[in-house]
Amino acid sequence: MENDFWNNPMLKSMSTEKLQFLMNFASKDKPTEMKDMMPFLLSTMNTAKSKDIQFTDPETELLISLLKQNMTEEESAKADKIIRLMRERKSK
């Protein structure tokens, strides 16, 4: 999946600043425990916000797919549930 991720056409149209942020994100050690995923993702998004970087929904999906690339199907389903809850909370 990693190669598929980096070959995504959306990356070609992404600003240099966002792409650099994404590459830094990709190089970080990702949480292996589900309980650590939400704080990690929120921290990453807050860091982006503090640098005045805003990701579109499709770009956020790319970040999430990178985060989930080494998860089992069960972990990925749990991650999807957490992300849905985050989105619901954000939209309120």
Secondary structure, DSSP 4 states (H G I P E B T S, - for coil): -HHHHHT-THHHHS-HHHHHHHHHHHHSPPPSSHHHHHHHHHHHHHHHHHTT----HHHHHHHHHHHHTT--HHHHHHHHHHHHHHHHHHH-
